């Protein structure tokens, strides 16, 4: 089966801009030990899979990022 990529329209209520991540300074989220990288761009936090940097990035507001990190610390997310 051939892989395909589809463009999706933003969800209703989506209030995040289309960020240009081409010049983002990506940092490992776990001192180089994990598969996730983050970048701070225009007041937002972008997160991507370091093994597949061409794949879509997740975009968080600072409040969303705080909730995500807090949940991860409490064991709500498996970041491995």
mmJSON file of the N, C-alpha and C atoms, coordinates in Angstrom:
{"data_MODEL":{"atom_site":{
"group_PDB":["ATOM","ATOM","ATOM","ATOM","ATOM","ATOM","ATOM","ATOM","ATOM","ATOM","ATOM","ATOM","ATOM","ATOM","ATOM","ATOM","ATOM","ATOM","ATOM","ATOM","ATOM","ATOM","ATOM","ATOM","ATOM","ATOM","ATOM","ATOM","ATOM","ATOM","ATOM","ATOM","ATOM","ATOM","ATOM","ATOM","ATOM","ATOM","ATOM","ATOM","ATOM","ATOM","ATOM","ATOM","ATOM","ATOM","ATOM","ATOM","ATOM","ATOM","ATOM","ATOM","ATOM","ATOM","ATOM","ATOM","ATOM","ATOM","ATOM","ATOM","ATOM","ATOM","ATOM","ATOM","ATOM","ATOM","ATOM","ATOM","ATOM","ATOM","ATOM","ATOM","ATOM","ATOM","ATOM","ATOM","ATOM","ATOM","ATOM","ATOM","ATOM","ATOM","ATOM","ATOM","ATOM","ATOM","ATOM","ATOM","ATOM","ATOM","ATOM","ATOM","ATOM","ATOM","ATOM","ATOM","ATOM","ATOM","ATOM","ATOM","ATOM","ATOM","ATOM","ATOM","ATOM","ATOM","ATOM","ATOM","ATOM","ATOM","ATOM","ATOM","ATOM","ATOM","ATOM","ATOM","ATOM","ATOM","ATOM","ATOM","ATOM","ATOM","ATOM","ATOM","ATOM","ATOM","ATOM","ATOM","ATOM","ATOM","ATOM","ATOM","ATOM","ATOM","ATOM","ATOM","ATOM","ATOM","ATOM","ATOM","ATOM","ATOM","ATOM","ATOM","ATOM","ATOM","ATOM","ATOM","ATOM","ATOM","ATOM","ATOM","ATOM","ATOM","ATOM","ATOM","ATOM","ATOM","ATOM","ATOM","ATOM","ATOM","ATOM","ATOM","ATOM","ATOM","ATOM","ATOM","ATOM","ATOM","ATOM","ATOM","ATOM","ATOM","ATOM","ATOM","ATOM","ATOM","ATOM","ATOM","ATOM","ATOM","ATOM","ATOM","ATOM","ATOM","ATOM","ATOM","ATOM","ATOM","ATOM","ATOM","ATOM","ATOM","ATOM","ATOM","ATOM","ATOM","ATOM","ATOM","ATOM","ATOM","ATOM","ATOM","ATOM","ATOM","ATOM","ATOM","ATOM","ATOM","ATOM","ATOM","ATOM","ATOM","ATOM","ATOM","ATOM","ATOM","ATOM","ATOM","ATOM","ATOM","ATOM","ATOM","ATOM","ATOM","ATOM","ATOM","ATOM","ATOM","ATOM","ATOM","ATOM","ATOM","ATOM","ATOM","ATOM","ATOM","ATOM","ATOM"],
"id":[1,2,3,4,5,6,7,8,9,10,11,12,13,14,15,16,17,18,19,20,21,22,23,24,25,26,27,28,29,30,31,32,33,34,35,36,37,38,39,40,41,42,43,44,45,46,47,48,49,50,51,52,53,54,55,56,57,58,59,60,61,62,63,64,65,66,67,68,69,70,71,72,73,74,75,76,77,78,79,80,81,82,83,84,85,86,87,88,89,90,91,92,93,94,95,96,97,98,99,100,101,102,103,104,105,106,107,108,109,110,111,112,113,114,115,116,117,118,119,120,121,122,123,124,125,126,127,128,129,130,131,132,133,134,135,136,137,138,139,140,141,142,143,144,145,146,147,148,149,150,151,152,153,154,155,156,157,158,159,160,161,162,163,164,165,166,167,168,169,170,171,172,173,174,175,176,177,178,179,180,181,182,183,184,185,186,187,188,189,190,191,192,193,194,195,196,197,198,199,200,201,202,203,204,205,206,207,208,209,210,211,212,213,214,215,216,217,218,219,220,221,222,223,224,225,226,227,228,229,230,231,232,233,234,235,236,237,238,239,240],
"type_symbol":["N","C","C","N","C","C","N","C","C","N","C","C","N","C","C","N","C","C","N","C","C","N","C","C","N","C","C","N","C","C","N","C","C","N","C","C","N","C","C","N","C","C","N","C","C","N","C","C","N","C","C","N","C","C","N","C","C","N","C","C","N","C","C","N","C","C","N","C","C","N","C","C","N","C","C","N","C","C","N","C","C","N","C","C","N","C","C","N","C","C","N","C","C","N","C","C","N","C","C","N","C","C","N","C","C","N","C","C","N","C","C","N","C","C","N","C","C","N","C","C","N","C","C","N","C","C","N","C","C","N","C","C","N","C","C","N","C","C","N","C","C","N","C","C","N","C","C","N","C","C","N","C","C","N","C","C","N","C","C","N","C","C","N","C","C","N","C","C","N","C","C","N","C","C","N","C","C","N","C","C","N","C","C","N","C","C","N","C","C","N","C","C","N","C","C","N","C","C","N","C","C","N","C","C","N","C","C","N","C","C","N","C","C","N","C","C","N","C","C","N","C","C","N","C","C","N","C","C","N","C","C","N","C","C","N","C","C","N","C","C"],
"label_atom_id":["N","CA","C","N","CA","C","N","CA","C","N","CA","C","N","CA","C","N","CA","C","N","CA","C","N","CA","C","N","CA","C","N","CA","C","N","CA","C","N","CA","C","N","CA","C","N","CA","C","N","CA","C","N","CA","C","N","CA","C","N","CA","C","N","CA","C","N","CA","C","N","CA","C","N","CA","C","N","CA","C","N","CA","C","N","CA","C","N","CA","C","N","CA","C","N","CA","C","N","CA","C","N","CA","C","N","CA","C","N","CA","C","N","CA","C","N","CA","C","N","CA","C","N","CA","C","N","CA","C","N","CA","C","N","CA","C","N","CA","C","N","CA","C","N","CA","C","N","CA","C","N","CA","C","N","CA","C","N","CA","C","N","CA","C","N","CA","C","N","CA","C","N","CA","C","N","CA","C","N","CA","C","N","CA","C","N","CA","C","N","CA","C","N","CA","C","N","CA","C","N","CA","C","N","CA","C","N","CA","C","N","CA","C","N","CA","C","N","CA","C","N","CA","C","N","CA","C","N","CA","C","N","CA","C","N","CA","C","N","CA","C","N","CA","C","N","CA","C","N","CA","C","N","CA","C","N","CA","C","N","CA","C","N","CA","C","N","CA","C","N","CA","C","N","CA","C","N","CA","C"],
"label_alt_id":[null,null,null,null,null,null,null,null,null,null,null,null,null,null,null,null,null,null,null,null,null,null,null,null,null,null,null,null,null,null,null,null,null,null,null,null,null,null,null,null,null,null,null,null,null,null,null,null,null,null,null,null,null,null,null,null,null,null,null,null,null,null,null,null,null,null,null,null,null,null,null,null,null,null,null,null,null,null,null,null,null,null,null,null,null,null,null,null,null,null,null,null,null,null,null,null,null,null,null,null,null,null,null,null,null,null,null,null,null,null,null,null,null,null,null,null,null,null,null,null,null,null,null,null,null,null,null,null,null,null,null,null,null,null,null,null,null,null,null,null,null,null,null,null,null,null,null,null,null,null,null,null,null,null,null,null,null,null,null,null,null,null,null,null,null,null,null,null,null,null,null,null,null,null,null,null,null,null,null,null,null,null,null,null,null,null,null,null,null,null,null,null,null,null,null,null,null,null,null,null,null,null,null,null,null,null,null,null,null,null,null,null,null,null,null,null,null,null,null,null,null,null,null,null,null,null,null,null,null,null,null,null,null,null,null,null,null,null,null,null],
"label_comp_id":["UNK","UNK","UNK","UNK","UNK","UNK","UNK","UNK","UNK","UNK","UNK","UNK","UNK","UNK","UNK","UNK","UNK","UNK","UNK","UNK","UNK","UNK","UNK","UNK","UNK","UNK","UNK","UNK","UNK","UNK","UNK","UNK","UNK","UNK","UNK","UNK","UNK","UNK","UNK","UNK","UNK","UNK","UNK","UNK","UNK","UNK","UNK","UNK","UNK","UNK","UNK","UNK","UNK","UNK","UNK","UNK","UNK","UNK","UNK","UNK","UNK","UNK","UNK","UNK","UNK","UNK","UNK","UNK","UNK","UNK","UNK","UNK","UNK","UNK","UNK","UNK","UNK","UNK","UNK","UNK","UNK","UNK","UNK","UNK","UNK","UNK","UNK","UNK","UNK","UNK","UNK","UNK","UNK","UNK","UNK","UNK","UNK","UNK","UNK","UNK","UNK","UNK","UNK","UNK","UNK","UNK","UNK","UNK","UNK","UNK","UNK","UNK","UNK","UNK","UNK","UNK","UNK","UNK","UNK","UNK","UNK","UNK","UNK","UNK","UNK","UNK","UNK","UNK","UNK","UNK","UNK","UNK","UNK","UNK","UNK","UNK","UNK","UNK","UNK","UNK","UNK","UNK","UNK","UNK","UNK","UNK","UNK","UNK","UNK","UNK","UNK","UNK","UNK","UNK","UNK","UNK","UNK","UNK","UNK","UNK","UNK","UNK","UNK","UNK","UNK","UNK","UNK","UNK","UNK","UNK","UNK","UNK","UNK","UNK","UNK","UNK","UNK","UNK","UNK","UNK","UNK","UNK","UNK","UNK","UNK","UNK","UNK","UNK","UNK","UNK","UNK","UNK","UNK","UNK","UNK","UNK","UNK","UNK","UNK","UNK","UNK","UNK","UNK","UNK","UNK","UNK","UNK","UNK","UNK","UNK","UNK","UNK","UNK","UNK","UNK","UNK","UNK","UNK","UNK","UNK","UNK","UNK","UNK","UNK","UNK","UNK","UNK","UNK","UNK","UNK","UNK","UNK","UNK","UNK","UNK","UNK","UNK","UNK","UNK","UNK"],
"label_asym_id":["A","A","A","A","A","A","A","A","A","A","A","A","A","A","A","A","A","A","A","A","A","A","A","A","A","A","A","A","A","A","A","A","A","A","A","A","A","A","A","A","A","A","A","A","A","A","A","A","A","A","A","A","A","A","A","A","A","A","A","A","A","A","A","A","A","A","A","A","A","A","A","A","A","A","A","A","A","A","A","A","A","A","A","A","A","A","A","A","A","A","A","A","A","A","A","A","A","A","A","A","A","A","A","A","A","A","A","A","A","A","A","A","A","A","A","A","A","A","A","A","A","A","A","A","A","A","A","A","A","A","A","A","A","A","A","A","A","A","A","A","A","A","A","A","A","A","A","A","A","A","A","A","A","A","A","A","A","A","A","A","A","A","A","A","A","A","A","A","A","A","A","A","A","A","A","A","A","A","A","A","A","A","A","A","A","A","A","A","A","A","A","A","A","A","A","A","A","A","A","A","A","A","A","A","A","A","A","A","A","A","A","A","A","A","A","A","A","A","A","A","A","A","A","A","A","A","A","A","A","A","A","A","A","A","A","A","A","A","A","A"],
"label_entity_id":["1","1","1","1","1","1","1","1","1","1","1","1","1","1","1","1","1","1","1","1","1","1","1","1","1","1","1","1","1","1","1","1","1","1","1","1","1","1","1","1","1","1","1","1","1","1","1","1","1","1","1","1","1","1","1","1","1","1","1","1","1","1","1","1","1","1","1","1","1","1","1","1","1","1","1","1","1","1","1","1","1","1","1","1","1","1","1","1","1","1","1","1","1","1","1","1","1","1","1","1","1","1","1","1","1","1","1","1","1","1","1","1","1","1","1","1","1","1","1","1","1","1","1","1","1","1","1","1","1","1","1","1","1","1","1","1","1","1","1","1","1","1","1","1","1","1","1","1","1","1","1","1","1","1","1","1","1","1","1","1","1","1","1","1","1","1","1","1","1","1","1","1","1","1","1","1","1","1","1","1","1","1","1","1","1","1","1","1","1","1","1","1","1","1","1","1","1","1","1","1","1","1","1","1","1","1","1","1","1","1","1","1","1","1","1","1","1","1","1","1","1","1","1","1","1","1","1","1","1","1","1","1","1","1","1","1","1","1","1","1"],
"label_seq_id":[1,1,1,2,2,2,3,3,3,4,4,4,5,5,5,6,6,6,7,7,7,8,8,8,9,9,9,10,10,10,11,11,11,12,12,12,13,13,13,14,14,14,15,15,15,16,16,16,17,17,17,18,18,18,19,19,19,20,20,20,21,21,21,22,22,22,23,23,23,24,24,24,25,25,25,26,26,26,27,27,27,28,28,28,29,29,29,30,30,30,31,31,31,32,32,32,33,33,33,34,34,34,35,35,35,36,36,36,37,37,37,38,38,38,39,39,39,40,40,40,41,41,41,42,42,42,43,43,43,44,44,44,45,45,45,46,46,46,47,47,47,48,48,48,49,49,49,50,50,50,51,51,51,52,52,52,53,53,53,54,54,54,55,55,55,56,56,56,57,57,57,58,58,58,59,59,59,60,60,60,61,61,61,62,62,62,63,63,63,64,64,64,65,65,65,66,66,66,67,67,67,68,68,68,69,69,69,70,70,70,71,71,71,72,72,72,73,73,73,74,74,74,75,75,75,76,76,76,77,77,77,78,78,78,79,79,79,80,80,80],
"pdbx_PDB_ins_code":[null,null,null,null,null,null,null,null,null,null,null,null,null,null,null,null,null,null,null,null,null,null,null,null,null,null,null,null,null,null,null,null,null,null,null,null,null,null,null,null,null,null,null,null,null,null,null,null,null,null,null,null,null,null,null,null,null,null,null,null,null,null,null,null,null,null,null,null,null,null,null,null,null,null,null,null,null,null,null,null,null,null,null,null,null,null,null,null,null,null,null,null,null,null,null,null,null,null,null,null,null,null,null,null,null,null,null,null,null,null,null,null,null,null,null,null,null,null,null,null,null,null,null,null,null,null,null,null,null,null,null,null,null,null,null,null,null,null,null,null,null,null,null,null,null,null,null,null,null,null,null,null,null,null,null,null,null,null,null,null,null,null,null,null,null,null,null,null,null,null,null,null,null,null,null,null,null,null,null,null,null,null,null,null,null,null,null,null,null,null,null,null,null,null,null,null,null,null,null,null,null,null,null,null,null,null,null,null,null,null,null,null,null,null,null,null,null,null,null,null,null,null,null,null,null,null,null,null,null,null,null,null,null,null,null,null,null,null,null,null],
"Cartn_x":[0.848,0.0,0.896,0.612,1.389,0.98,1.966,1.671,1.171,0.192,-0.318,-0.369,-0.298,-0.411,-1.601,-2.445,-3.598,-3.485,-3.962,-4.004,-5.309,-5.218,-6.414,-6.639,-7.887,-8.232,-8.199,-7.847,-7.846,-9.224,-9.237,-10.487,-11.179,-12.483,-13.241,-12.736,-12.497,-12.006,-10.496,-9.825,-8.364,-7.837,-7.175,-6.746,-5.226,-4.545,-3.092,-2.71,-1.72,-1.313,-0.513,-0.42,0.502,1.91,2.703,4.041,5.055,6.016,7.124,8.187,8.305,9.239,10.558,10.715,11.909,13.194,13.092,14.275,14.287,13.403,13.305,14.571,14.941,16.08,15.538,15.599,15.045,16.008,15.429,16.207,15.64,16.525,16.071,15.334,14.24,13.463,14.025,14.993,15.496,17.005,17.705,19.171,19.725,19.047,19.528,19.166,18.412,18.094,16.744,15.883,14.54,14.32,13.107,12.731,12.004,11.87,11.078,11.988,11.697,12.395,11.354,11.771,10.879,11.573,10.747,11.254,10.269,10.788,9.967,9.895,8.685,8.497,7.309,7.569,6.519,5.553,6.07,5.238,4.551,4.829,4.252,5.367,4.995,5.944,5.574,6.546,6.334,7.061,6.448,7.052,7.01,8.134,8.17,8.93,8.758,9.471,10.846,11.903,13.252,13.668,13.056,13.369,12.702,11.648,10.93,10.623,11.642,11.42,10.529,10.34,9.462,7.979,7.69,6.3,5.727,4.41,3.805,4.229,4.31,4.642,3.372,3.383,2.296,2.62,1.616,1.795,1.003,1.661,1.042,1.106,0.077,0.173,0.961,1.467,2.162,1.301,0.016,-0.869,-1.043,-1.21,-1.338,-0.057,1.083,2.369,2.52,2.167,2.239,1.385,0.179,-0.709,-0.146,0.415,1.013,2.181,3.089,4.257,3.828,2.866,2.378,1.781,0.993,0.415,1.484,2.509,3.592,4.325,4.554,5.244,4.427,3.105,2.229,1.991,2.597,2.463,1.316,0.671,-0.457,-0.035,1.233,1.732,2.99,3.133,4.359,5.202,6.288,7.119,8.262,8.271,9.36,9.04],
"Cartn_y":[-1.17,0.0,1.236,2.173,3.414,4.361,5.066,6.06,7.329,7.955,9.217,10.231,11.471,12.557,13.399,13.695,14.537,15.824,16.888,18.172,18.238,18.561,18.697,20.158,20.551,21.909,22.001,23.165,23.326,23.049,22.559,22.303,23.61,23.558,24.74,25.178,26.454,26.968,26.93,26.45,26.383,27.801,28.28,29.674,29.825,28.805,28.866,29.188,30.047,30.413,29.294,29.369,28.488,29.011,28.278,28.725,28.243,29.087,28.702,28.058,26.744,26.011,25.722,26.244,25.946,26.493,27.56,28.146,27.912,27.049,26.789,26.118,26.449,25.814,24.683,23.478,22.313,21.83,21.462,20.974,19.632,18.746,17.472,17.719,17.026,17.222,16.443,15.579,14.735,14.585,15.677,15.688,14.718,14.61,13.769,12.308,11.935,10.53,10.109,11.048,10.704,10.898,10.655,10.764,12.052,12.944,14.149,15.375,16.324,17.604,18.707,19.808,20.947,22.212,23.184,24.49,25.542,26.701,27.831,28.802,29.015,29.83,30.767,32.056,33.08,32.905,32.542,32.404,31.06,30.13,28.796,27.78,26.556,25.468,24.433,24.08,23.048,21.793,20.645,19.37,18.453,17.748,16.842,15.568,14.567,13.309,13.501,13.336,13.576,12.543,11.36,10.348,10.639,11.443,11.801,13.298,14.144,15.586,16.163,15.429,15.9,15.687,14.882,14.636,15.873,15.981,17.174,17.365,18.606,18.964,19.295,19.024,19.448,20.854,21.713,23.091,23.294,23.813,24.061,25.545,26.053,27.357,27.134,28.19,27.978,27.267,27.589,26.928,25.446,25.129,23.734,22.961,23.598,22.952,22.665,23.638,23.435,22.263,22.166,21.057,19.728,19.72,18.501,18.031,18.94,18.591,18.142,18.843,18.46,17.053,16.776,15.444,14.382,14.694,13.735,13.437,14.463,14.266,13.389,13.46,12.675,11.275,10.992,9.666,9.521,10.626,10.557,10.248,10.488,10.291,9.444,8.554,7.772,8.435,9.089,9.816,8.973,7.681,6.843,6.291],
"Cartn_z":[0.0,0.0,0.0,-0.843,-0.928,0.183,0.726,1.751,1.092,1.691,1.17,2.289,1.93,2.892,2.5,3.452,3.173,3.952,3.379,4.07,4.846,6.102,6.913,7.231,7.238,7.631,9.15,9.687,11.146,11.737,12.939,13.641,13.987,14.098,14.514,15.886,16.052,17.311,17.426,16.404,16.411,16.297,17.32,17.335,17.27,16.778,16.672,15.234,15.07,13.709,13.049,11.729,11.011,11.283,12.013,12.377,11.351,11.045,10.187,11.073,10.987,11.831,11.121,9.911,9.116,9.745,10.507,11.149,12.662,13.14,14.58,15.097,16.32,16.985,17.862,17.331,18.013,19.086,20.229,21.367,21.794,22.212,22.738,24.043,24.238,25.463,26.64,26.384,27.473,27.42,27.216,27.188,26.148,25.017,23.928,24.038,25.052,25.273,24.696,24.384,23.938,22.46,22.042,20.646,20.327,21.301,21.118,21.151,20.272,20.272,20.414,21.049,21.196,20.684,20.294,19.868,20.35,20.683,21.11,19.949,19.423,18.223,18.428,18.37,18.403,19.58,20.744,21.936,22.069,21.177,21.228,21.41,21.782,21.913,20.862,20.027,19.015,19.465,19.216,19.588,18.37,18.119,16.977,17.339,16.504,16.627,16.013,16.795,16.276,15.236,15.249,14.252,12.906,12.922,11.694,11.703,11.592,11.691,10.6,9.51,8.441,8.768,9.78,10.157,10.863,10.938,11.558,13.009,13.395,14.775,15.536,16.821,17.699,18.175,18.227,18.67,19.955,20.973,22.281,22.611,23.27,23.909,25.204,25.836,27.11,28.154,28.221,29.192,28.862,27.584,27.179,27.468,27.204,27.466,28.957,29.787,31.228,31.685,31.151,31.506,31.014,29.807,29.265,30.132,30.46,31.263,32.657,33.233,34.556,34.52,33.49,33.344,33.145,32.377,32.148,33.443,34.246,35.529,36.472,36.348,37.204,36.63,35.47,34.891,33.918,33.545,32.625,31.198,30.86,29.499,29.552,28.598,28.467,27.385,27.761,26.818,26.271,26.53,26.029,24.664],
"occupancy":[1.0,1.0,1.0,1.0,1.0,1.0,1.0,1.0,1.0,1.0,1.0,1.0,1.0,1.0,1.0,1.0,1.0,1.0,1.0,1.0,1.0,1.0,1.0,1.0,1.0,1.0,1.0,1.0,1.0,1.0,1.0,1.0,1.0,1.0,1.0,1.0,1.0,1.0,1.0,1.0,1.0,1.0,1.0,1.0,1.0,1.0,1.0,1.0,1.0,1.0,1.0,1.0,1.0,1.0,1.0,1.0,1.0,1.0,1.0,1.0,1.0,1.0,1.0,1.0,1.0,1.0,1.0,1.0,1.0,1.0,1.0,1.0,1.0,1.0,1.0,1.0,1.0,1.0,1.0,1.0,1.0,1.0,1.0,1.0,1.0,1.0,1.0,1.0,1.0,1.0,1.0,1.0,1.0,1.0,1.0,1.0,1.0,1.0,1.0,1.0,1.0,1.0,1.0,1.0,1.0,1.0,1.0,1.0,1.0,1.0,1.0,1.0,1.0,1.0,1.0,1.0,1.0,1.0,1.0,1.0,1.0,1.0,1.0,1.0,1.0,1.0,1.0,1.0,1.0,1.0,1.0,1.0,1.0,1.0,1.0,1.0,1.0,1.0,1.0,1.0,1.0,1.0,1.0,1.0,1.0,1.0,1.0,1.0,1.0,1.0,1.0,1.0,1.0,1.0,1.0,1.0,1.0,1.0,1.0,1.0,1.0,1.0,1.0,1.0,1.0,1.0,1.0,1.0,1.0,1.0,1.0,1.0,1.0,1.0,1.0,1.0,1.0,1.0,1.0,1.0,1.0,1.0,1.0,1.0,1.0,1.0,1.0,1.0,1.0,1.0,1.0,1.0,1.0,1.0,1.0,1.0,1.0,1.0,1.0,1.0,1.0,1.0,1.0,1.0,1.0,1.0,1.0,1.0,1.0,1.0,1.0,1.0,1.0,1.0,1.0,1.0,1.0,1.0,1.0,1.0,1.0,1.0,1.0,1.0,1.0,1.0,1.0,1.0,1.0,1.0,1.0,1.0,1.0,1.0,1.0,1.0,1.0,1.0,1.0,1.0],
"B_iso_or_equiv":[0.0,0.0,0.0,0.0,0.0,0.0,0.0,0.0,0.0,0.0,0.0,0.0,0.0,0.0,0.0,0.0,0.0,0.0,0.0,0.0,0.0,0.0,0.0,0.0,0.0,0.0,0.0,0.0,0.0,0.0,0.0,0.0,0.0,0.0,0.0,0.0,0.0,0.0,0.0,0.0,0.0,0.0,0.0,0.0,0.0,0.0,0.0,0.0,0.0,0.0,0.0,0.0,0.0,0.0,0.0,0.0,0.0,0.0,0.0,0.0,0.0,0.0,0.0,0.0,0.0,0.0,0.0,0.0,0.0,0.0,0.0,0.0,0.0,0.0,0.0,0.0,0.0,0.0,0.0,0.0,0.0,0.0,0.0,0.0,0.0,0.0,0.0,0.0,0.0,0.0,0.0,0.0,0.0,0.0,0.0,0.0,0.0,0.0,0.0,0.0,0.0,0.0,0.0,0.0,0.0,0.0,0.0,0.0,0.0,0.0,0.0,0.0,0.0,0.0,0.0,0.0,0.0,0.0,0.0,0.0,0.0,0.0,0.0,0.0,0.0,0.0,0.0,0.0,0.0,0.0,0.0,0.0,0.0,0.0,0.0,0.0,0.0,0.0,0.0,0.0,0.0,0.0,0.0,0.0,0.0,0.0,0.0,0.0,0.0,0.0,0.0,0.0,0.0,0.0,0.0,0.0,0.0,0.0,0.0,0.0,0.0,0.0,0.0,0.0,0.0,0.0,0.0,0.0,0.0,0.0,0.0,0.0,0.0,0.0,0.0,0.0,0.0,0.0,0.0,0.0,0.0,0.0,0.0,0.0,0.0,0.0,0.0,0.0,0.0,0.0,0.0,0.0,0.0,0.0,0.0,0.0,0.0,0.0,0.0,0.0,0.0,0.0,0.0,0.0,0.0,0.0,0.0,0.0,0.0,0.0,0.0,0.0,0.0,0.0,0.0,0.0,0.0,0.0,0.0,0.0,0.0,0.0,0.0,0.0,0.0,0.0,0.0,0.0,0.0,0.0,0.0,0.0,0.0,0.0,0.0,0.0,0.0,0.0,0.0,0.0],
"pdbx_formal_charge":[null,null,null,null,null,null,null,null,null,null,null,null,null,null,null,null,null,null,null,null,null,null,null,null,null,null,null,null,null,null,null,null,null,null,null,null,null,null,null,null,null,null,null,null,null,null,null,null,null,null,null,null,null,null,null,null,null,null,null,null,null,null,null,null,null,null,null,null,null,null,null,null,null,null,null,null,null,null,null,null,null,null,null,null,null,null,null,null,null,null,null,null,null,null,null,null,null,null,null,null,null,null,null,null,null,null,null,null,null,null,null,null,null,null,null,null,null,null,null,null,null,null,null,null,null,null,null,null,null,null,null,null,null,null,null,null,null,null,null,null,null,null,null,null,null,null,null,null,null,null,null,null,null,null,null,null,null,null,null,null,null,null,null,null,null,null,null,null,null,null,null,null,null,null,null,null,null,null,null,null,null,null,null,null,null,null,null,null,null,null,null,null,null,null,null,null,null,null,null,null,null,null,null,null,null,null,null,null,null,null,null,null,null,null,null,null,null,null,null,null,null,null,null,null,null,null,null,null,null,null,null,null,null,null,null,null,null,null,null,null],
"auth_seq_id":[1,1,1,2,2,2,3,3,3,4,4,4,5,5,5,6,6,6,7,7,7,8,8,8,9,9,9,10,10,10,11,11,11,12,12,12,13,13,13,14,14,14,15,15,15,16,16,16,17,17,17,18,18,18,19,19,19,20,20,20,21,21,21,22,22,22,23,23,23,24,24,24,25,25,25,26,26,26,27,27,27,28,28,28,29,29,29,30,30,30,31,31,31,32,32,32,33,33,33,34,34,34,35,35,35,36,36,36,37,37,37,38,38,38,39,39,39,40,40,40,41,41,41,42,42,42,43,43,43,44,44,44,45,45,45,46,46,46,47,47,47,48,48,48,49,49,49,50,50,50,51,51,51,52,52,52,53,53,53,54,54,54,55,55,55,56,56,56,57,57,57,58,58,58,59,59,59,60,60,60,61,61,61,62,62,62,63,63,63,64,64,64,65,65,65,66,66,66,67,67,67,68,68,68,69,69,69,70,70,70,71,71,71,72,72,72,73,73,73,74,74,74,75,75,75,76,76,76,77,77,77,78,78,78,79,79,79,80,80,80],
"auth_comp_id":["UNK","UNK","UNK","UNK","UNK","UNK","UNK","UNK","UNK","UNK","UNK","UNK","UNK","UNK","UNK","UNK","UNK","UNK","UNK","UNK","UNK","UNK","UNK","UNK","UNK","UNK","UNK","UNK","UNK","UNK","UNK","UNK","UNK","UNK","UNK","UNK","UNK","UNK","UNK","UNK","UNK","UNK","UNK","UNK","UNK","UNK","UNK","UNK","UNK","UNK","UNK","UNK","UNK","UNK","UNK","UNK","UNK","UNK","UNK","UNK","UNK","UNK","UNK","UNK","UNK","UNK","UNK","UNK","UNK","UNK","UNK","UNK","UNK","UNK","UNK","UNK","UNK","UNK","UNK","UNK","UNK","UNK","UNK","UNK","UNK","UNK","UNK","UNK","UNK","UNK","UNK","UNK","UNK","UNK","UNK","UNK","UNK","UNK","UNK","UNK","UNK","UNK","UNK","UNK","UNK","UNK","UNK","UNK","UNK","UNK","UNK","UNK","UNK","UNK","UNK","UNK","UNK","UNK","UNK","UNK","UNK","UNK","UNK","UNK","UNK","UNK","UNK","UNK","UNK","UNK","UNK","UNK","UNK","UNK","UNK","UNK","UNK","UNK","UNK","UNK","UNK","UNK","UNK","UNK","UNK","UNK","UNK","UNK","UNK","UNK","UNK","UNK","UNK","UNK","UNK","UNK","UNK","UNK","UNK","UNK","UNK","UNK","UNK","UNK","UNK","UNK","UNK","UNK","UNK","UNK","UNK","UNK","UNK","UNK","UNK","UNK","UNK","UNK","UNK","UNK","UNK","UNK","UNK","UNK","UNK","UNK","UNK","UNK","UNK","UNK","UNK","UNK","UNK","UNK","UNK","UNK","UNK","UNK","UNK","UNK","UNK","UNK","UNK","UNK","UNK","UNK","UNK","UNK","UNK","UNK","UNK","UNK","UNK","UNK","UNK","UNK","UNK","UNK","UNK","UNK","UNK","UNK","UNK","UNK","UNK","UNK","UNK","UNK","UNK","UNK","UNK","UNK","UNK","UNK","UNK","UNK","UNK","UNK","UNK","UNK"],
"auth_asym_id":["A","A","A","A","A","A","A","A","A","A","A","A","A","A","A","A","A","A","A","A","A","A","A","A","A","A","A","A","A","A","A","A","A","A","A","A","A","A","A","A","A","A","A","A","A","A","A","A","A","A","A","A","A","A","A","A","A","A","A","A","A","A","A","A","A","A","A","A","A","A","A","A","A","A","A","A","A","A","A","A","A","A","A","A","A","A","A","A","A","A","A","A","A","A","A","A","A","A","A","A","A","A","A","A","A","A","A","A","A","A","A","A","A","A","A","A","A","A","A","A","A","A","A","A","A","A","A","A","A","A","A","A","A","A","A","A","A","A","A","A","A","A","A","A","A","A","A","A","A","A","A","A","A","A","A","A","A","A","A","A","A","A","A","A","A","A","A","A","A","A","A","A","A","A","A","A","A","A","A","A","A","A","A","A","A","A","A","A","A","A","A","A","A","A","A","A","A","A","A","A","A","A","A","A","A","A","A","A","A","A","A","A","A","A","A","A","A","A","A","A","A","A","A","A","A","A","A","A","A","A","A","A","A","A","A","A","A","A","A","A"],
"auth_atom_id":["N","CA","C","N","CA","C","N","CA","C","N","CA","C","N","CA","C","N","CA","C","N","CA","C","N","CA","C","N","CA","C","N","CA","C","N","CA","C","N","CA","C","N","CA","C","N","CA","C","N","CA","C","N","CA","C","N","CA","C","N","CA","C","N","CA","C","N","CA","C","N","CA","C","N","CA","C","N","CA","C","N","CA","C","N","CA","C","N","CA","C","N","CA","C","N","CA","C","N","CA","C","N","CA","C","N","CA","C","N","CA","C","N","CA","C","N","CA","C","N","CA","C","N","CA","C","N","CA","C","N","CA","C","N","CA","C","N","CA","C","N","CA","C","N","CA","C","N","CA","C","N","CA","C","N","CA","C","N","CA","C","N","CA","C","N","CA","C","N","CA","C","N","CA","C","N","CA","C","N","CA","C","N","CA","C","N","CA","C","N","CA","C","N","CA","C","N","CA","C","N","CA","C","N","CA","C","N","CA","C","N","CA","C","N","CA","C","N","CA","C","N","CA","C","N","CA","C","N","CA","C","N","CA","C","N","CA","C","N","CA","C","N","CA","C","N","CA","C","N","CA","C","N","CA","C","N","CA","C","N","CA","C","N","CA","C","N","CA","C","N","CA","C","N","CA","C","N","CA","C"],
"pdbx_PDB_model_num":[1,1,1,1,1,1,1,1,1,1,1,1,1,1,1,1,1,1,1,1,1,1,1,1,1,1,1,1,1,1,1,1,1,1,1,1,1,1,1,1,1,1,1,1,1,1,1,1,1,1,1,1,1,1,1,1,1,1,1,1,1,1,1,1,1,1,1,1,1,1,1,1,1,1,1,1,1,1,1,1,1,1,1,1,1,1,1,1,1,1,1,1,1,1,1,1,1,1,1,1,1,1,1,1,1,1,1,1,1,1,1,1,1,1,1,1,1,1,1,1,1,1,1,1,1,1,1,1,1,1,1,1,1,1,1,1,1,1,1,1,1,1,1,1,1,1,1,1,1,1,1,1,1,1,1,1,1,1,1,1,1,1,1,1,1,1,1,1,1,1,1,1,1,1,1,1,1,1,1,1,1,1,1,1,1,1,1,1,1,1,1,1,1,1,1,1,1,1,1,1,1,1,1,1,1,1,1,1,1,1,1,1,1,1,1,1,1,1,1,1,1,1,1,1,1,1,1,1,1,1,1,1,1,1,1,1,1,1,1,1]
}}}
